[in-house]
Amino acid sequence: MIASCLCYLLLPAARLFRALSDAFFTCRKNALLAKSSSTQVEGDFAMAPRGPDQEECEGLLQQWREEGLSQVLSTSSEGPLVDKGLAQSSLALLMDNPGEQDAASEDKWSSRQLSDLRAAENLEEPFPEVLGEEPLPEVQGPMWAAVPMQTGPQYTDCALLPMGALAAEQWEEDPAMVAWSIAPEPVPQEEAPIWPFESLGQLQPPPMEIPYHEILWREWEDFSTQPDAQGLEAGDGPQFQFTLMSYNILAQDLMQQSSELYLHCHPDILNWNYRFANLMQEFQHWDPDILCLQEVQEDHYWEQLEPSLRMMGFTCFYKRRTGCKTDGCAVCYKPTRFRLLCASPVEYFRPGLELLNRDNVGLVLLLQPLVPEGLGQVSVAPLCVANTHVLYNPRRGDVKLAQMAILLAEVDKVARLSDGSHCPIILCGDLNSVPDSPLYNFIRDGELQYHGMPAWKVSGQEDFSHQLYQRKLQAPLWPSSLGITDCCQYLTSCHPKRAERLKYSRDFLLQFRFCDIACQRPVGLVLLEGVTDTKPERPAGWAESVLEEDTLEPEPVFPRTIGTIQHCLHLTSVYTHFLPQHGRPEVTTMPLGLGTTVDYIFFSAESCENGNRTDRRLYQDGTLKLLGRLSLLSEEILWAANGLPNPFCSSDHLCLLASFGMEVTAP
């Protein structure tokens, strides 16, 4: 009986001893196998550091067995060695760098190993003493895996990852990291923030949770005092303040069609789910009142963007490009701040007109600001917001000018008040033109002499002066059938309708009863006996035709200037396109690694008089005041972040953000 009980007690202890021996030997064996004469092996893998000799390992194991065997029976009831203690002890040993050590160092190393093992034996964990329980599983030593590292002198240090850590918690590769490093110790996970968009998956951010605005730091340039809680500011007078963002978010279809432009990007950061999560976080961070987007893919808009923005409190309007294009423009506003008066989609395509055979579009909204009720009987002028994405082709400046003329004519119609003036206007978007180009100057100065100008020069994107054949602009730029004057106004706006309605007598109308056209059988007319089977006979004395000049109104005639186009909207840019603190130009995009500015926010402003002449380059705030803007970046800073897109900015354009104030007046 005593012998039988002793066997039951010795059986778990023997299993424990065998597990500890196997674990220790496996751990030491893996470390010895990792020895190599070179610091780097094929495939850019970093190897483990050199370990002790085989004789040292065997001697140490024998010494540990002799000392541990005498303590097994006395400690079997106290608790076994656990995986965690052995793993931590082995990790501490393997991460040491023994190299070439003397005898004293070896003795110190052996003493440290034995002390760790003895300390692990004293863990207070009850050992199963009831026969029939599942046997203790064998303890497997932590296996080691080499981790790929980028080649280069700055990444010569080795990096190791225990496979046990990978099994316990999945370690996802971070495309934002420029190198690989050792996995961090498991830490208690904090409660994740609530994702406010139901039925939409959220892509987890990189482990290095650094907000993008701390990597690509963009300062807010404040031009006014701090507003109060109601969004109104006292000073010379109360103001209705709001923010507007313009952003080309890079349609996924267009990115895939031009994949050669994004070879510098890790494929993971080009994934739409990753980009969508970044874009939504960017919208939430800046929280604009009006959001103007370009390159919005239609299926992404209806399935993800519009529902998400609606949950953020936006009302959205979308206009897809004509033809077979899959992207378009969107304008979103918060109904708590504005009320919609009208929305006008703009299509630049005109059938049969070679100048306007492209599929670009625009969107014009007229919004009424909502003033808090506590201010009493006050009013704010309506606000006209225009968003567009102009043709990219650098060689077709004539198309760009014609598209801009159509947009300005629509803005003129929507923003025109009853007295002939215009309400405050904001025009933004991707204009595919650089600062100080003829197209840019036309929008800002209100006039452009284009006759004889090379078409490529209009946008200033590229220099084609070396080419033998160059398309040049001829006057008139667009035909009169377009219905737009050289002042970028619709023809009906220049020539009001007649006040009196034309009245025709019965006798005059009867003249058309038996004219030649009336006596002809219509094509496709169903033959009905007694109804449509006979041809009307013209009575004697009825004329066969009626003079056309009696019925047609003369076509309105408007003057056409020779080689000059104009507009009267008085617009100026929010940005100056230069960073004085860096001495570098501002950049909104980096195609092929070359920084340039093609995105703009123009707003209504009044020109200042300079002496006896008016300088259209100098402006003062009018009804619409610029209160602040989000600074742009230079090409060098974007290069440091690996260009655009990058892990923090998920578009090939930077967003533009500005704050405005509108005067609040008594009725």
PALUM-415725 format. One record per residue (C-alpha): residue number from 0; x, y, z negated. Coordinates in steps of 0.001 Angstrom, whole numbers, plus 500000, padded with zeros to 6 digits. Layout:
REC resi     c1     c2     c3
REC  NUM      X      Y      Z
...
end
This chain:
REC resi     c1     c2     c3
REC    0 500000 500000 500000
REC    1 502779 502408 499103
REC    2 504654 501474 502259
REC    3 501563 502102 504341
REC    4 501046 505607 502883
REC    5 504721 506374 503388
REC    6 504369 505482 507062
REC    7 501418 507806 507417
REC    8 503490 510609 505896
REC    9 506576 509906 507953
REC   10 504728 509655 511268
REC   11 503814 513408 511554
REC   12 507223 514358 510223
REC   13 508934 512236 512855
REC   14 506832 513776 515588
REC   15 507676 517224 514301
REC   16 511363 516426 514247
REC   17 511236 515076 517793
REC   18 509342 518133 519033
REC   19 511805 520525 517436
REC   20 514763 518633 518873
REC   21 513286 518549 522368
REC   22 512375 522213 522232
REC   23 515784 523313 521079
REC   24 517632 521107 523553
REC   25 515390 522215 526437
REC   26 515924 525863 525581
REC   27 519690 525484 525381
REC   28 519745 523367 528549
REC   29 517917 526026 530552
REC   30 520328 528650 529331
REC   31 523318 526544 530354
REC   32 521838 525829 533772
REC   33 521519 529561 534340
REC   34 525299 529980 534193
REC   35 526814 531245 537407
REC   36 530131 532724 538445
REC   37 528422 535543 540347
REC   38 526187 538229 538939
REC   39 523697 537956 541802
REC   40 522416 534971 543772
REC   41 520840 534626 547149
REC   42 517487 536344 547486
REC   43 518262 539327 545282
REC   44 517491 537481 542066
REC   45 519146 538417 538767
REC   46 520489 535452 536753
REC   47 520663 534795 533032
REC   48 523863 535685 531162
REC   49 526474 533080 530395
REC   50 525754 530754 527426
REC   51 528014 528735 525100
REC   52 529816 525591 526209
REC   53 528191 522159 526276
REC   54 530389 520881 523401
REC   55 529279 523760 521195
REC   56 525627 523013 522003
REC   57 525943 519307 521155
REC   58 527875 519979 517941
REC   59 525370 522550 516807
REC   60 522471 520180 517560
REC   61 524106 517335 515591
REC   62 524747 519635 512608
REC   63 521157 520825 512682
REC   64 519844 517228 512807
REC   65 521939 516147 509816
REC   66 520832 519083 507657
REC   67 517213 519014 508840
REC   68 516675 515278 508353
REC   69 517172 515529 504606
REC   70 514505 518224 504389
REC   71 511805 516698 506598
REC   72 510075 514665 503905
REC   73 510092 517523 501395
REC   74 508741 520057 503858
REC   75 506218 517914 505745
REC   76 503416 519072 503470
REC   77 504397 522729 503705
REC   78 504115 523165 507455
REC   79 505868 522491 510728
REC   80 507816 524687 513028
REC   81 505554 526576 515381
REC   82 506090 527557 518934
REC   83 506236 531210 518160
REC   84 509045 530956 515631
REC   85 511183 528769 517840
REC   86 510527 530894 520890
REC   87 511486 534069 519063
REC   88 514641 532450 517694
REC   89 515642 531096 521104
REC   90 514890 534402 522786
REC   91 517097 536237 520327
REC   92 519911 533785 521002
REC   93 519615 533738 524764
REC   94 519405 537496 525091
REC   95 522741 537784 523309
REC   96 525704 538253 525583
REC   97 528326 535846 524259
REC   98 530758 536096 527169
REC   99 534232 535204 525973
REC  100 534101 535132 522169
REC  101 536603 534071 519565
REC  102 536174 531364 516927
REC  103 534837 533794 514334
REC  104 532104 534938 516696
REC  105 531164 531297 517358
REC  106 530858 530564 513628
REC  107 528718 533657 513146
REC  108 526525 532646 516090
REC  109 526069 529110 514674
REC  110 525198 530453 511227
REC  111 522605 532754 512744
REC  112 521048 529856 514688
REC  113 520829 527685 511562
REC  114 519389 530472 509428
REC  115 516681 531145 512004
REC  116 515761 527473 512172
REC  117 515636 527140 508399
REC  118 513491 530244 508092
REC  119 511114 528849 510666
REC  120 510669 525667 508609
REC  121 509225 527658 505702
REC  122 506217 528949 507664
REC  123 503124 528451 505539
REC  124 500848 526622 507935
REC  125 499030 523491 506706
REC  126 500124 520257 508359
REC  127 497376 517792 509344
REC  128 497426 514980 506793
REC  129 494274 513091 507783
REC  130 494800 510135 510025
REC  131 492827 510324 513238
REC  132 493414 513975 514089
REC  133 494910 514822 517424
REC  134 498696 514532 517411
REC  135 500753 517672 517479
REC  136 501564 518528 521126
REC  137 505150 518588 522119
REC  138 506751 521986 521825
REC  139 508069 523123 525155
REC  140 510888 525611 525148
REC  141 510306 528818 527056
REC  142 511283 528361 530664
REC  143 513018 531227 532391
REC  144 512270 532726 535749
REC  145 514405 535099 537771
REC  146 512681 538352 538709
REC  147 513375 540068 542086
REC  148 515084 543439 541884
REC  149 515797 546079 544468
REC  150 519297 546046 545838
REC  151 521446 548935 544871
REC  152 524058 549866 542291
REC  153 521445 551304 539964
REC  154 519720 547911 539617
REC  155 522675 545626 538822
REC  156 521460 544701 535334
REC  157 519763 541349 534982
REC  158 516095 541037 534097
REC  159 514428 537926 532702
REC  160 510827 536971 532096
REC  161 509699 534041 529909
REC  162 507139 531920 531717
REC  163 505206 531588 528493
REC  164 504456 535292 528551
REC  165 503187 535001 532114
REC  166 500926 532131 531127
REC  167 499551 533955 528089
REC  168 498774 537167 529892
REC  169 498754 537730 533655
REC  170 501380 540301 534545
REC  171 500295 542146 537654
REC  172 502824 543638 539978
REC  173 502807 547423 539969
REC  174 503398 548987 543392
REC  175 504220 552308 541752
REC  176 507332 550904 540065
REC  177 510547 551366 541994
REC  178 512187 548347 540294
REC  179 511307 545260 538321
REC  180 511922 545061 534602
REC  181 511413 542723 531669
REC  182 507818 542173 530666
REC  183 506777 544025 527504
REC  184 505832 542153 524355
REC  185 502087 541484 524055
REC  186 500438 544288 522137
REC  187 496871 544605 520906
REC  188 494780 545942 523746
REC  189 492946 549148 523121
REC  190 489326 549507 524053
REC  191 489158 550400 527736
REC  192 487285 553583 528701
REC  193 483798 553063 530003
REC  194 483610 553073 533814
REC  195 480503 555183 534535
REC  196 479686 553631 537912
REC  197 477571 550520 537633
REC  198 477938 547763 540230
REC  199 481246 549262 541341
REC  200 484487 547495 540554
REC  201 487299 549520 539034
REC  202 490871 548792 540068
REC  203 493048 548903 537001
REC  204 495738 551622 537026
REC  205 499424 550702 536970
REC  206 500841 549606 533587
REC  207 502798 552842 533408
REC  208 499763 555012 532727
REC  209 501063 558435 533663
REC  210 498458 560822 535120
REC  211 499271 561852 538631
REC  212 499238 565533 537702
REC  213 502182 564880 535376
REC  214 504235 563285 538141
REC  215 503228 565697 540920
REC  216 502760 568669 538642
REC  217 500430 571308 540089
REC  218 499946 574503 538136
REC  219 496667 576342 537858
REC  220 497127 579975 538871
REC  221 494618 582056 536943
REC  222 493694 585450 538338
REC  223 491050 586353 535747
REC  224 490223 586154 532065
REC  225 488747 583103 530415
REC  226 485004 582683 531167
REC  227 482460 582106 528441
REC  228 480485 578955 527803
REC  229 477763 579853 530305
REC  230 480232 580204 533160
REC  231 479767 583982 533226
REC  232 482371 586573 532507
REC  233 481974 590016 531050
REC  234 484184 592807 532254
REC  235 483194 595212 534928
REC  236 480023 593098 535175
REC  237 478761 589567 534700
REC  238 479837 586991 537260
REC  239 478619 583617 538372
REC  240 481718 581407 538397
REC  241 482170 578124 540236
REC  242 484924 575922 541637
REC  243 485227 574448 545116
REC  244 487436 571597 546308
REC  245 488361 570773 549898
REC  246 489899 567364 550467
REC  247 490785 565195 553453
REC  248 490529 561757 551820
REC  249 491924 559703 554774
REC  250 489392 557352 556326
REC  251 490431 553707 556024
REC  252 489672 552987 559675
REC  253 491868 555844 560858
REC  254 494668 554712 558557
REC  255 494578 551198 559981
REC  256 494514 552520 563550
REC  257 497662 554581 562848
REC  258 499467 552149 560555
REC  259 502864 553292 561859
REC  260 502417 556531 559904
REC  261 502298 554676 556584
REC  262 505213 552248 556788
REC  263 506801 553965 553783
REC  264 503855 552974 551550
REC  265 503476 549772 549587
REC  266 500539 547808 551050
REC  267 498774 547671 547682
REC  268 498403 551443 547388
REC  269 496809 551534 550859
REC  270 494051 549178 549735
REC  271 490695 550983 549792
REC  272 489649 549764 546318
REC  273 492839 551192 544844
REC  274 492422 554438 546747
REC  275 488736 554773 545885
REC  276 489431 554446 542152
REC  277 492177 557085 542403
REC  278 489936 559467 544352
REC  279 487107 559155 541840
REC  280 489489 559816 538963
REC  281 490744 562878 540797
REC  282 487183 564171 541285
REC  283 486434 563584 537615
REC  284 489620 565298 536502
REC  285 489083 568549 538394
REC  286 485259 568421 538223
REC  287 484434 570924 541029
REC  288 480965 572397 541497
REC  289 481197 572089 545298
REC  290 483073 569292 547040
REC  291 483947 569456 550756
REC  292 485370 566219 552149
REC  293 486808 565299 555527
REC  294 487542 561891 557059
REC  295 484756 560252 555087
REC  296 484143 556771 556479
REC  297 480428 556187 556937
REC  298 480100 552760 555310
REC  299 482291 553798 552387
REC  300 480181 556930 551964
REC  301 476814 555175 551760
REC  302 478029 552153 549789
REC  303 480457 553723 547306
REC  304 481121 557452 547532
REC  305 477562 558778 547649
REC  306 476255 556568 544792
REC  307 479289 557376 542651
REC  308 479107 561113 543311
REC  309 475375 561047 542652
REC  310 476071 559501 539245
REC  311 478538 562329 538626
REC  312 475744 564845 539220
REC  313 476272 565734 542892
REC  314 473801 566076 545724
REC  315 475520 565080 548958
REC  316 475090 565829 552662
REC  317 476957 563881 555312
REC  318 477528 564318 559042
REC  319 479183 561516 560978
REC  320 481247 562278 564039
REC  321 479475 561795 567355
REC  322 480220 558953 569730
REC  323 481660 555727 568328
REC  324 483683 557355 565538
REC  325 483149 555979 562028
REC  326 484085 558984 559869
REC  327 482721 562461 559303
REC  328 482378 565382 556903
REC  329 480505 565651 553626
REC  330 479493 568590 551425
REC  331 478427 567851 547861
REC  332 477163 570306 545256
REC  333 475804 570134 541729
REC  334 472062 570892 541647
REC  335 472490 572215 538120
REC  336 474520 575097 539561
REC  337 473048 575590 543042
REC  338 469784 575189 544905
REC  339 469808 574242 548581
REC  340 468290 576774 550976
REC  341 469219 575116 554279
REC  342 471662 572602 555737
REC  343 472898 572775 559349
REC  344 474984 569969 560862
REC  345 477199 571141 563713
REC  346 478224 569011 566691
REC  347 480967 570265 568974
REC  348 480257 567761 571740
REC  349 478489 569211 574790
REC  350 477577 566779 577594
REC  351 479007 567688 580957
REC  352 481391 570295 579539
REC  353 485036 569194 579731
REC  354 486121 571786 577186
REC  355 483792 570325 574564
REC  356 483903 566583 575162
REC  357 485317 565671 571735
REC  358 483469 564119 568800
REC  359 484424 566493 565978
REC  360 481700 567887 563728
REC  361 481056 570396 560970
REC  362 478522 571023 558227
REC  363 477107 574379 557041
REC  364 475073 574746 553839
REC  365 473335 577789 552391
REC  366 473202 577553 548596
REC  367 471465 579726 546034
REC  368 473402 580034 542750
REC  369 471317 579305 539650
REC  370 471818 581899 536928
REC  371 471180 580897 533286
REC  372 467753 581929 532058
REC  373 469200 583798 529097
REC  374 470441 586600 531343
REC  375 466941 587798 532156
REC  376 465875 589150 535525
REC  377 469155 589043 537478
REC  378 469987 587760 540915
REC  379 472974 586418 542829
REC  380 473427 586534 546579
REC  381 473259 583222 548471
REC  382 476480 581424 549285
REC  383 477281 579962 552710
REC  384 479658 576957 552636
REC  385 481101 575574 555895
REC  386 483174 572398 556160
REC  387 484798 571018 559314
REC  388 487534 568832 560743
REC  389 488891 570283 563986
REC  390 490474 568266 566810
REC  391 494019 567067 566101
REC  392 495515 567008 569621
REC  393 498319 569634 569499
REC  394 498150 570190 573277
REC  395 494456 571156 573386
REC  396 494346 574536 571700
REC  397 491552 575559 574050
REC  398 489327 572842 572558
REC  399 490204 573954 569025
REC  400 489236 577568 569791
REC  401 485931 576536 571369
REC  402 485081 574303 568393
REC  403 485892 577096 565973
REC  404 483737 579529 567980
REC  405 480750 577178 567651
REC  406 481287 576852 563889
REC  407 481629 580610 563416
REC  408 478453 581173 565434
REC  409 476578 578740 563174
REC  410 477984 580425 560063
REC  411 476970 583824 561462
REC  412 473411 582573 561971
REC  413 473078 580914 558547
REC  414 474766 583659 556512
REC  415 473120 586630 558238
REC  416 470788 588606 555983
REC  417 467731 590590 556989
REC  418 469686 593842 557078
REC  419 472256 592399 559509
REC  420 475003 591880 556927
REC  421 476327 588528 555744
REC  422 476150 586809 552384
REC  423 479411 585509 550814
REC  424 481026 582825 552965
REC  425 483488 580015 552237
REC  426 484936 578171 555230
REC  427 487181 575202 554506
REC  428 488462 571991 556023
REC  429 491234 570425 558046
REC  430 491825 572849 560921
REC  431 494909 571070 562336
REC  432 496674 574408 562709
REC  433 499637 575840 560839
REC  434 499762 579227 559069
REC  435 500311 582267 561282
REC  436 499330 580319 564377
REC  437 496974 582056 566851
REC  438 494013 580024 565585
REC  439 494830 580872 561970
REC  440 495241 584555 562814
REC  441 491945 584543 564688
REC  442 490056 583312 561621
REC  443 491803 585744 559301
REC  444 492050 588835 561498
REC  445 488802 588390 563421
REC  446 490314 588869 566900
REC  447 492497 586957 569347
REC  448 493755 587749 572835
REC  449 494146 584342 574383
REC  450 494366 584936 578133
REC  451 497502 583302 579571
REC  452 498475 581720 576236
REC  453 499830 578128 576416
REC  454 497280 575754 574939
REC  455 499834 574053 572651
REC  456 500694 577369 571049
REC  457 497183 577905 569646
REC  458 497647 575529 566720
REC  459 501438 575728 566369
REC  460 501680 572066 565373
REC  461 504343 571154 567938
REC  462 506531 572978 570427
REC  463 505999 571902 574023
REC  464 507753 574854 575624
REC  465 510315 572514 577180
REC  466 507693 570804 579324
REC  467 507444 571846 582943
REC  468 503651 571807 583130
REC  469 501793 573661 580392
REC  470 498051 574148 580205
REC  471 497257 577856 579826
REC  472 494088 579466 578608
REC  473 491985 581289 581158
REC  474 489187 583811 580678
REC  475 486409 583212 580005
REC  476 487323 580429 577618
REC  477 483845 578833 577658
REC  478 480953 579224 580104
REC  479 477924 581430 579425
REC  480 475719 578318 579425
REC  481 477089 577485 575974
REC  482 474963 580346 574649
REC  483 477735 581867 572524
REC  484 479177 585307 573093
REC  485 482823 586299 572852
REC  486 481961 587665 569396
REC  487 481189 584110 568248
REC  488 477467 584713 567903
REC  489 474544 582848 569370
REC  490 472928 584591 572294
REC  491 469535 584771 570546
REC  492 471149 586639 567680
REC  493 472391 589358 570029
REC  494 469135 589668 571981
REC  495 466061 589570 569751
REC  496 462841 588139 571102
REC  497 460245 590408 572683
REC  498 457835 591837 570185
REC  499 454787 591358 572413
REC  500 453681 587992 573706
REC  501 453119 587665 577431
REC  502 449423 587293 578281
REC  503 448168 585706 581480
REC  504 444680 586046 582965
REC  505 442572 583067 584048
REC  506 442811 584008 587693
REC  507 446597 584064 587490
REC  508 446749 580581 585980
REC  509 444299 579172 588579
REC  510 446812 579976 591278
REC  511 448781 576907 590211
REC  512 445827 574503 590522
REC  513 446452 573549 594144
REC  514 450111 574435 594594
REC  515 452435 571930 596270
REC  516 453741 570540 592997
REC  517 450234 570006 591637
REC  518 449224 568073 594777
REC  519 452120 565621 594554
REC  520 451462 562214 593007
REC  521 453546 561737 589836
REC  522 456004 558851 589876
REC  523 454730 555891 587862
REC  524 451132 557098 587692
REC  525 448796 554161 587117
REC  526 446367 553664 590020
REC  527 442759 553843 588807
REC  528 439933 553646 591311
REC  529 437962 556833 591422
REC  530 440398 558614 589125
REC  531 443948 558571 590426
REC  532 443450 557002 593858
REC  533 442656 560203 595717
REC  534 444765 563163 596674
REC  535 443381 566594 595821
REC  536 442462 568703 598808
REC  537 443459 572322 598837
REC  538 440455 574606 599421
REC  539 440661 577199 602103
REC  540 442187 580423 600962
REC  541 444396 578848 598266
REC  542 448078 579578 598578
REC  543 450435 576635 599026
REC  544 453051 578098 596656
REC  545 453434 580822 594112
REC  546 456321 583222 594104
REC  547 458773 582080 591403
REC  548 459823 585591 590519
REC  549 456352 586226 589199
REC  550 456697 583487 586532
REC  551 460374 583368 585576
REC  552 461859 585680 582978
REC  553 465152 587289 583817
REC  554 468100 585586 582123
REC  555 469615 587753 579386
REC  556 472892 589264 580363
REC  557 475590 589873 577729
REC  558 478974 591477 578279
REC  559 482051 589208 578372
REC  560 485377 590606 577278
REC  561 488429 589768 579351
REC  562 490556 587220 577471
REC  563 489549 588259 573932
REC  564 487356 586622 571302
REC  565 486214 588172 568018
REC  566 484133 587561 564910
REC  567 482897 589849 562122
REC  568 482918 587576 559048
REC  569 485970 589121 557298
REC  570 487681 585985 556016
REC  571 490985 585496 554251
REC  572 492853 582473 552901
REC  573 492902 581433 549260
REC  574 496545 580350 549590
REC  575 499562 582397 550618
REC  576 501334 579334 552150
REC  577 504593 580112 550345
REC  578 505981 579123 546932
REC  579 508023 582088 545690
REC  580 509331 580238 542624
REC  581 510815 577523 544851
REC  582 511522 579596 547941
REC  583 509786 576967 550053
REC  584 506579 576881 552114
REC  585 503490 575190 550745
REC  586 502598 571741 552066
REC  587 499196 570053 552308
REC  588 500199 566971 554332
REC  589 503324 565105 555472
REC  590 502849 563362 558826
REC  591 505930 561283 559662
REC  592 507675 562768 556638
REC  593 507454 566380 557835
REC  594 505606 568674 555448
REC  595 503137 571172 556873
REC  596 499921 573022 556029
REC  597 496756 572287 558004
REC  598 494087 572442 555250
REC  599 492555 575761 554226
REC  600 489934 577512 552148
REC  601 488852 580841 553650
REC  602 486479 583162 551825
REC  603 484762 586500 552382
REC  604 486866 589537 551512
REC  605 486910 593223 552351
REC  606 489779 594845 554215
REC  607 491774 597600 552584
REC  608 492449 600893 554349
REC  609 496131 601721 554674
REC  610 496441 605380 555534
REC  611 494503 606253 558681
REC  612 494316 602678 559932
REC  613 492819 599450 558674
REC  614 495303 596661 558130
REC  615 493413 593367 558509
REC  616 496166 591569 556627
REC  617 495373 593373 553344
REC  618 492204 592453 551472
REC  619 490384 593335 548310
REC  620 487756 591274 546562
REC  621 484185 592013 547504
REC  622 481042 590233 546403
REC  623 483048 587007 546248
REC  624 486113 587218 544002
REC  625 489001 584748 543844
REC  626 489548 583867 540162
REC  627 492113 581082 540412
REC  628 493577 578289 542500
REC  629 495437 575023 542126
REC  630 498987 575474 543343
REC  631 500311 573372 546205
REC  632 503649 571562 546402
REC  633 506767 571789 548515
REC  634 508097 569173 550889
REC  635 510985 568324 548545
REC  636 508670 567514 545639
REC  637 506536 565243 547809
REC  638 509636 563496 549100
REC  639 510576 562730 545486
REC  640 507197 560974 545133
REC  641 507771 558929 548324
REC  642 505622 561242 550440
REC  643 501886 560811 550994
REC  644 500035 558646 550193
REC  645 501687 557492 546965
REC  646 500508 555616 543860
REC  647 499141 558813 542335
REC  648 497733 560613 545390
REC  649 495712 558202 547531
REC  650 495391 560361 550636
REC  651 497848 561721 553166
REC  652 496594 565212 552262
REC  653 496624 567175 549023
REC  654 493363 568470 547636
REC  655 492710 572224 547619
REC  656 490896 573729 544632
REC  657 489844 577326 543980
REC  658 487668 579173 541488
REC  659 485399 582028 542579
REC  660 483158 584582 540951
REC  661 480033 586213 542388
REC  662 478519 589442 541171
REC  663 475299 589179 539199
REC  664 473051 592155 539867
REC  665 469699 593332 538561
REC  666 466782 593106 541025
end
